Amino acid sequence: MSTTPVAPVRRVRHQAQEAAAVMVFSAATSLGLAVTFLLVASLGR
């Protein structure tokens, strides 16, 4: 018999949660950068 470890099957739910987390992180980062650039631009006037 083979004794190789079998990786647990990833469920679609877990993949969807990770995708949603990446989307939220990306949106928050983009928003933070946009606000930072707006602040820098307004201070440069």
Residue pairs with C-beta under 8 A, 6 or more apart in sequence:
none
